[in-house]
């Protein structure tokens, strides 16, 4: 108990100083017309409000408030619940899914949501011109992969897609292979519907307040870049009576300390990932919700040939021995426990454990001596001759500290030099997608609670790959698993695929991610879950904000 009191005393002394130093932040918010019923820190500016271009959780939280898919995630366990589709049926062979849409589903302009809206929207995600990052998640649909890989002009033939409107309120999706988690996939932000008339009328301006037509529980009232989005409950949403919040503010604050200040002063009701340096001081707080996450933090290695010396050409990272040396030199336990803290644990697999019968493949343990031997064998003894290379990461305090620790371990164990490059999330994502990096911080949280949600990322054509890794044997193992109905045999194929990924090392898994959310006691309907998904639709507050 004395230790606990000392921690709280330290926090009590530190926080007033923190608030004094950062108090100016709350002054800017005072110029806005009133506080929303519920406000939260969305960690960054939204990259796009277009669901097809969804890139991460910051985008997805808002897109899922403005639009609703055929299904939606249960806030407690992320299982698929009826959304626009009030029910669905699956054929006995698992290859045909038929969705019955709600007759009362409406767009925010009052027009009906129809099956044809989903045909248009899903085809748009798959269209090569859209370049949707998650298009490959729908390649289980008949004709989808060939559709995405077709030349953008004059455009692929949509009639060959297994997405068919059988009537205004009946949609059929035909699959190449059984996909048990299809209902969960269709709840993802990338596959939310958009209104064709709105896009064709307003062009690129369709996502602006006053123009955006959605079908979700909220409408967009205001958007201030690098500040906030204001959402308001939609009167045309079929489930409007189930939505408790009248208004929501999503703040764009990126700095973790800034976000903590906003939470502690009552400016926001929800803050994601408090500063690692305060993890011990925050332990035991009733408003801190912590739990295991189905997610992994790792490093990406550029196999295309990174921009060493400013040139796009095969570099030292094309040599597996160099990648292995960099991976083996890192103390994953120290990175998890001493740098990230807050319950993070080291991981020696890419897919987190906990989805039986799957048993993850394993990386060998850290071994600095073997790392030095491999680096010397590759021609860089003691790091001599290895060009200085970049380590790219999104800009925030947590990833900065993490990457500084990684660079320090490499310098101490291998004698290699790195240049830390931090970019705002949207720029970081673009740089990693275009291969404008040597090594990059990476993280993945499962889209669904299925192993393939991780392994499909590194298929040759996946928009989430971003390493240049292309391995026919890996692709074949993942494809074979998709055709295998026996759970144990499927798990074995997927494990062999993961082992091949870890053997080739386009990535180096480091840390098992955790959920850390500070949630005001007045908030109801917020549940810790493995995917860290918390739909605004299902939240409520029981008293006014302080």
N, C-alpha and C positions, 0 to 999 in steps of 0.2 A: 504493500500500500504506500509506504513512503516514496518508492520510486515512481509510482503512478502520480502521486501528488507533485513530485518534483517536475515530472514532464508537463503536467498541466500548468504548474507555476511558470515554467519556462515559456510555454505557449502563451499564457496570459500576458507575460511581459513583452514577448516579441510582437504579438499581433497589434497592440496599440501603435507601436512604432511603425509597423508595416502600413497600417491604415493612414497614419499621419503622412508618411512619405508618398503614398499613392492616392490620397484622398481627392486630389484634383480630378481623378477619373470619374467620380460620381457627379461632378458639377456639370459635365457635358450632358448627362442623361436628364438633368433637371429641365433642359430647354425643350424636351419632347412633351407632347400633349398627354400627360398622364401615364402611369405605369400599367402595363397589361396585367390581366388576371394572373398569368403565369409567365415568368421570364427565365431564360436559361442561356448559358454560354455555349454557343455552337462550335467553339474552338477555332473557327476560321470563317472567312467570307465563303458563301456558297459559290462553287465554280460555275454551276449552271442549274437553272430550275427545270430544264428539259430532262425528263426521266431517262430518255435514251442515252444521255450523256453523263449519267450518274457516275461519280468517281470515288466516292467514299461516304463515310457516315455523316459528315456535315451536310453533304448534298442530300443524302437519303432521308434524313430526319425531316427536312422541309418538303421534299417531293412527296413523301408518304402522307403529309398533312394536306397537300393541295390536290392530290390524285389518289384514287383507290383502284386496285387491281381486281382481278377475278377473286383472289383470296387476300387475306391480310393476316399478319402474325398475331398469335395469342400473346398478350403482354406478359404472361407468366412463364410460358415455356417455349414460345415461338412456334408452336404447332399451327398449321394453317387453319384459319377460320373462314367462314363465308364472307366474301366482300361483295363486289357487284354480282358475283355468282351466288345465288342463294343455296345451290346444291350442285353436285356433279356426280357422274357415274363413270366407272372404268370398266372397259370390256374384260372378259375373262382372260384374254391373252395379254392384257396390260398395254395394248398398243393403240387404243382409242379412248380418249377422254371427252366426255360431253358435259358442257356446263350450261345450266339453266340460269339465265340472268334475271335480276329483279325487275319487275315492271315499273317500280317506283324509282329506280336509279335515274338521276338527272345530272346533267352538266350544270355549272353555276349560272349559265344563261337560261336555264329552265328547259332546255331541249333534252329528249331521252338519250340515255346511254344505250347503245345497241351492240349486237355481236359484230357488226361491221366495223365499229370503232376499234375493237380489239384486233380484227384482221388487219386493219390499216396500221395500228400502232405496233403490233408485233412484227409485221413485215418491214416497217420503218426501222426498227431496231436491227433487224437482220440485213438491211440493205447496205451494200458496200460503201455507198456514199456517206452514210451516217457515221461509219467507223465507230460503232458502239463498242466499248471496252468489254461488255459482258455478252456480246452476241453469241459467243461459243457455248454459253449455258443453254441455248435453245437448239443446238445442233442435234439434239435427240429427236427433233421434229423432222418428219419426212421432207426432204428437199432443202432443209435449212442451210446446211453447210455449203452445198453447191451454190445456193442463192447468195450467201455472203461472199463467196470467193469469185463470183462473176464479175466481169468488168462493170464499173459504175455506169458507163454510158454504152448503149442507150438505156440500160437498166435491165435487171433480170426479170424473168417471167414469174409474177406472183401466183399464177394459177398452178404452178408446180409445188407450191408450199402446202403442207398438210395442216393448214389453218383455214377452216371453212365456216362461214355463217350459214346455218341451216334455217335461219329465220331471224327476225329482229331480236329475239331473246334466247337464241340457242346457238352455241358455238361448239364446234368439234375440232379437236386437235389430234392428228394422227402421228404416231411415233415410229421411229425406226426400230427401237428396242424399248423394253419396259424401263420406265423411269419412275420409281416409286416416290421420289421426292418432288415430282413435277408441281404438285399443289403448293409446296413451299417455295419453289423457284418462282412461280408466277406471282408471289407476294412481294418479290424483290423490287426495289425502286426502278430498276432498269426497264421493267416490263409493265409499268403502269400505263394506262391509256392516255392519249392526248386527242384533242378534238381537231379533226382534219380541217374543218371550216375556219377555225381560229388561226391555224398555222398558215393556211393559204391566203387568208385575208391580211394578216399583219406581218408575214415574213419573219425576219429575225426579231422584230419587236413584240412578238406574241407573248413573251415571258414577262412583259412589263406590267406593273400594277394598273388595273383598269382595263387591260387587254387580255390578260391570261384567263382562259376558261378552263377550269378544272372540274373534277367530279368528286373531290375528297371532302373531308369533314371541315376544312377551312378554306378561306379565300385569301388572296394576297391583297393587303390594303396599302402597304408602303414598303419600299426597299431603299435603304440608305447604304451605299457601298462603304465598306470598312466600318460600319456602325451596327445596323440591325435590320431585321425584317419584322414587320408587324402583320400578324395573321388574325383573321376574325372568323368566328363560326359561320359556316355556310348554311343559309336557310333552305337550300335546295337539296342538301345531302340526305339520302334516304334514311340515315340513322341519326339525324340531327338531334333527336330527343335523347340519344345516348351520349352526346358530347356535352361535357360539363363546363368546359372553359369557353368563355365568350371571346377573349382576346389572348394572344400569345406574342411575346417578343423573343426573337432569336438573335442574341448579340454576337457580333463577329469577333470579339476580343480574342487575340491569339496568345498573348503572354499568360503563362500559367499563374504567375503571381498576381497579375491584373485580374484574372478570373477569380482567384481566391478572394481578393479584396471586394469584388462585386458581390460575391456570395456572403461574405461575413458582414457586409454593410446592409444586406437585405435587398440589394438591387436586383439580384437574381435568386431563383429558387432551386436551381440545379447547376452544379459544376462538375465537370468530368475530369478525372485524373488530377488530384491535388499535387502540389510540388513534392517531389520525392524527399526533399530535405525535411519536410514536416510530417513524414509518414508516422514516425514514432509518437510525435506529439498528438496526432489525430486519432491514434488507436483508442478504441473504446467509445468514441463519440457515437451517440445514438443516431445521428444524421449521416454517418459514414456507412454506406452500403458497399461491402466488399465481397467478391466471390471469384471463382475460377471462370476463365473465359476460354472459349473454343477458338484460340488465336495464338499466333506465334510471331515473335520478332526475329528477324534474320537479316543477313547481308546478301545483296545481289552482286554478282560479278558480271561484268560486261564481256560476253563472249563474241559480240560482233567485232570487237576491236575498238577499245575505248579511245577517248581523245588524249592519249599520252602525247605530251609535247605539242598539243594542239592539232595532232594529225589523226584522222579517222583511218586507222590501219590496225591489223592484228598486233596486239601488244603482249607483254609478259603474262597477262591474265589468261591468254589463250592456252597457256601451259597449265595442265591440271596440277602439276607439282607445286606451282606458285599458289594456286587457289587452296590446295590442301595445306600448304605451309601457313597461309594466313588464317585458315580455319583452326588448325591444331594449336596455334600460338595463343589463342584466346581462352581466358579463364571465364567460362560461362557462369560459374557460381558467383564469382566476384561481381560480374556485371549485373547479375540478378539481385544479389543480396546487398551489395555495397553501393551500387550506383542507382538502380531503379527502386529497390526496396519495396515497401508496401505490399508484400506477399508474392512478388514475382519469384519464379523459380527457374533454374537453368533447365534447358531442354536439349536432348540429344537426338531429336527426331524433328521432322517438318510437320507431320500431322500430330496434334496433341493426343494423348492417350484418353481413354474413357468412352470409346464407342465400340463395345464388344459386338461381334467376335474379332474385330480388327486389333492387331497388335502392331504398333508402329515399328518401322525399320529404325536402325540406330546408326549414329555417327560414332567413331571411336572417341575416347575421352581426350581431353586436352593433353598435348604432349609437346612441350617446347623443344625438347631435344630432337624429336623426329621432325618437327617443323623446320628447325635450322638445317638438318640434314637434307631435307627435300629442297629447300631454297638453294643450298649450295649445289646440289645435284642439277638444279635447273640453270646454274651458271651465275648465281648471285650470292656468293658466300658472305655471311654477315650483312646481307643487304647491299653489298657493293655492286654497283652497276645497275641496280634496279631503279628505273626512273621514279621520281616523286609522282605519286598518283593522287587523284581526288577521292574524297569520301563524301558523297552527296546525301543530304538529309533535309526533311522539311524543317522550317524554322520554328522551334519552340525550345524552352529551357530543358525539357526532359530529353529530347533527342540530341540536343547540343551536348549535354553532360555525358550521355551514353556514347556518342561518337568520339568525344574527347578521350574517354576511357579506353575505347577500342584502339584509337590511334596511339595512346600512350603504351598500351600493352604491346602493340606491334613494334614500336620504337625500342622498347626495353628488351623484348625477346628476340627480335629479328634484325634490328638496326635499320628498319625501313622508314621512310619519311612520307607523310601524307599531308594533303591540303584539305582542310575541312571546308565544305561548301554548303551553306544553309540557304534555302530558298523558301518563299511562301509556298503553301501546299500545292496550289494549282501549277506554279512554275516548276516545282520539284517533280510533279507527276508528268508534266510535259517533257522535262529533261530526261527522266528515266525511260519514258516511252520511246523517245527518239534516240536513245543510246548515248546521250551527252553526259556520260559519267564513266568513271572507272570502277569504283565500288559504290554501292548505294545502300543506305538504310532501307529496310523493307519491313512491312508487317502485313499479316493477313488474318482476318477474322472470317470464319466460315460463313458463307451465304446461307447455308442450311446445315443441319446437324447430320452431315454425311461426309465420309472420307473423300469422296470425289469432289466436294466443294474446294478442297485443297489441291488435289492432284491434277484436276482439269486446268488449273492455272498455268501449268507448265507444259501443256500440249503445244505442239509446234505452232499452231495458228492462233493461240489464245492471246487476246488483247491484254491479259493480265500477266503475261510471261515477262516481258521487258528485260530479258537477259540475252536473247539470241540463242538460247538453248533449243535445239531441235534434234530429237532423237527418235528414230522410227521404232526402235524396240520399246521405248517408253510409251509412245503413243499406242502401240499395238497391245501392250499389257493393260492400259487403261480401257481401251476399246473392248478387249476380251472380257474384262471384269464387268463391263456394262451389259454384256450378253449372257452373263453367268447368273442363273437364278438361285443357285445354292449359296447361302450366306457365307459358309466357311470357305468354299472354293473362291468366291468373289473376294473375300478378305485376303486370301493368299495371293491372288493376282495383284491386288492393289498394294500389298506389302512389297512384292517384288518390284513393282513400279517405283515405289518410294525409295527402295534400296538403290535402284539404278540412279535415281535423281541424286541421292546422297553420295553415291560413288563418283558421279560425274562432277558434282559440286558447282552447279551454276549459282547455288545459294549456300549459305552457311547458317543453319538455324542456331539461335542463341538462347532465347528466353521464352518461357511459357507466359503468355499475357494474363493479366487479371483485370477484373472490373473494379474500379474505384469511383464511386459516385457520392458526392455530397448533395443530399436532398433535404430541403427544408421540411421540418416536422408537419407543416400545414398541408403538405402534398399527399394526395391519396392516389392509389392505382399504379405506383411505381414499384416494379418487381425486379430483383436481380435475376438474370438469366444468362445462359452460356453465350449467347450472341450479342449481349449488351444492347438489345433493341427495346426501346421504350416509346411506343407510339403516343403522340400528343393526343390523339383521339380518346385515349383511355385514362388520361390523367384528370385530376380534380384538385381543388383547394378547398379547405374547410373554414378558413378565416381570412380576413384582409391581409395584404402584405404589410410588413412593418415599415 
